[in-house]
């Protein structure tokens, strides 16, 4: 069972990264061709758009109620894939890719984002360890009733019933009159 606090520092950072992820994802999805051209990687346009869908999915997962840790680790894995793609764009060199420097700038931005993702994952795991170290409350002696069951048995047997809670006269049992005495 995962332990998390939706108001903790780690969760607040995770939600911020969720919004950031959605923003980056929308940009990659809508302007994939322009981003690919800026980095000199026009052949990777569809891949960048696919990365945008992945970012949006991770962002929605981080913002949804529940444990954000799997989504943060998904972001870290996605950052690794992004850096591998960008490294390919930088490795082409200035001869094959005159915009390799732009791919390097994007690589640095992804590297910085990865660092923030790792800090967030560490915070979330530390917070979970803290919650796991707390003692588990023991509710085995509770029944959920205000008094013991034996004291409550029959307590409502002589309770007054309000007029509006009674069966209407038209629905009450009426013994047959007239026919039973006539036979």
SULGI-V511530 format. One record per residue. PSI is psi as a letter, one per 40 degrees, with the letter a starting at -180 (* if undefined). BURIAL is 1 if it has 16 or more other C-alpha atoms within 10 Angstrom, else 0. Layout:
# SULGI-V511530
psi: (PSI/PSI)
burial: (BURIAL/BURIAL)
This chain:
# SULGI-V511530
psi: (h/h/h/i/h/e/e/i/d/d/d/d/d/d/d/d/d/d/d/d/d/d/d/d/d/d/d/d/d/d/f/d/d/d/d/d/d/d/e/f/f/d/e/e/d/d/d/d/d/d/d/d/d/d/d/d/d/d/d/d/d/d/d/i/h/a/h/e/d/d/d/d/d/d/d/d/d/d/d/d/d/d/d/d/d/d/d/d/d/d/e/d/i/d/d/d/g/e/f/d/d/d/d/d/d/d/d/d/d/d/d/d/d/d/d/d/d/d/d/d/d/d/d/d/d/d/d/d/d/d/d/d/e/i/i/h/i/h/e/d/e/i/d/e/i/d/i/i/d/d/d/e/h/e/d/e/d/f/h/i/h/i/d/e/e/i/h/i/d/d/e/i/h/h/i/h/i/d/d/d/d/d/*)
burial: (0/0/0/1/0/0/0/0/0/1/1/0/1/1/1/0/1/1/1/1/1/1/1/1/1/1/1/1/1/0/1/1/1/0/1/1/1/1/1/1/1/0/0/1/1/0/1/1/1/0/1/1/1/1/1/1/1/1/1/1/1/1/1/0/0/0/1/1/1/0/1/1/1/1/1/1/0/1/1/0/0/1/1/0/1/1/1/0/1/1/0/0/0/0/0/0/1/0/1/1/1/1/1/1/0/1/1/0/0/1/1/0/1/1/0/1/1/1/0/1/1/0/1/1/1/0/1/1/0/0/0/0/0/0/0/0/0/0/0/0/0/0/0/0/0/0/0/0/0/0/0/0/0/0/0/0/0/0/0/0/0/0/0/0/0/0/0/0/0/0/0/0/0/0/0/0/0/0/0/0/0/0/0)
